[in-house]
Amino acid sequence: AADALVSQQEIPVTVDVIDKLPVPFGLVRYGVAPDHVSIRSVRDTLDKVFEKPGVRFIGNVEVGVDISVATLHEYFDAIVFTYGASRDRRLAIPGEELDASVAATDLVAWYCGHPDADRETFERLIPTATSVVVVGVGNVAVDVTRVLAKTVDELTHTDMPEYVFDTLRKSVITDIHVLGRRGPAQATYTTKELRELGELADADIVVDPAELVFDAASEQVIVDDKAVARNVEVVKAWATKEQTGKSRRIHLHFMARPVELRGDTRVREVVVERTELDGSGGAKGTGETFVI
């Protein structure tokens, strides 16, 4: 937005970019996994915007706390709000309030070195968890899974904080279960990110062929969308692949959604309901459950 405003010539403008954090670039810095160096390198391009005449960065200022919208209107001709969803969405299932039930936004903030990250929680949980359930089959779910499944040696080339490495070295996680409530044709991860899960040094992929469900709508999507077709082929190949005895396993579950978290004070079990495709791209519960 700042780039477009100062690049046009019709109306001369200056732009102040106000950010709650002391540094710019938001999710590019604090949301993209540090081991995805090429994606994070877009910061170099964004940097050039702040070098343009008429653009100023003002960090460590939170609108609504440090300055009001009314005050902004006194000093600026126009205000453009460009923040996204800074908080997670809740699943609204029983047991979600238990210890060790955490949002991906919080985990990502921790391993990206966000200044407000809850270090205590993850530095306590990761060395004591043997099994993890990740809900969702988008790129964030893949990022979280990949970071937890990688060896520290596979991450040391990144700019992760040292305290993240120290915690991951203590990890005793052996199994990571990724839940998708629909089938492989409806998953939203990109093929490059998906394939990386099968290239990890010490993690096998486990896919149950029975969960690779395709209705007529799914088959049509596979025909119409080459990206979906590539994703499906990757998952199908994993379903036929033998495990090699690596110390960690990534279980990809499709047609499965969490319906309850159980435990004493901490999550000990996740109750998962089998789903079925509804013919229009959605899914509905079957009432059949299993426990992780």
Sequence and secondary structure as in RCSB ss.txt:
>XXXX:A:sequence
AADALVSQQEIPVTVDVIDKLPVPFGLVRYGVAPDHVSIRSVRDTLDKVFEKPGVRFIGNVEVGVDISVATLHEY
FDAIVFTYGASRDRRLAIPGEELDASVAATDLVAWYCGHPDADRETFERLIPTATSVVVVGVGNVAVDVTRVLAK
TVDELTHTDMPEYVFDTLRKSVITDIHVLGRRGPAQATYTTKELRELGELADADIVVDPAELVFDAASEQVIVDD
KAVARNVEVVKAWATKEQTGKSRRIHLHFMARPVELRGDTRVREVVVERTELDGSGGAKGTGETFVI
>XXXX:A:secstr
 HHHHHH SSS   EEEE SSSSS HHHHHTS TT HHHHTHHHHHHHHHTSTTEEEE S  BTTTB HHHHHHH
 S         S      TTTTSBT   HHHHHHHHTT TT  HHHHHHHGGG SEEEEE  SHHHHHHHHHHHS
 GGGTTTS   HHHHHHHHT    EEEEE SS GGG    HHHHHHGGG TTEEEEE GGG    HHHHHHHHH 
HHHHHHHHHHHHHHT      SEEEEEE SEEEEEEEESSBEEEEEEEEEEE SSS EEEEEEEEE 
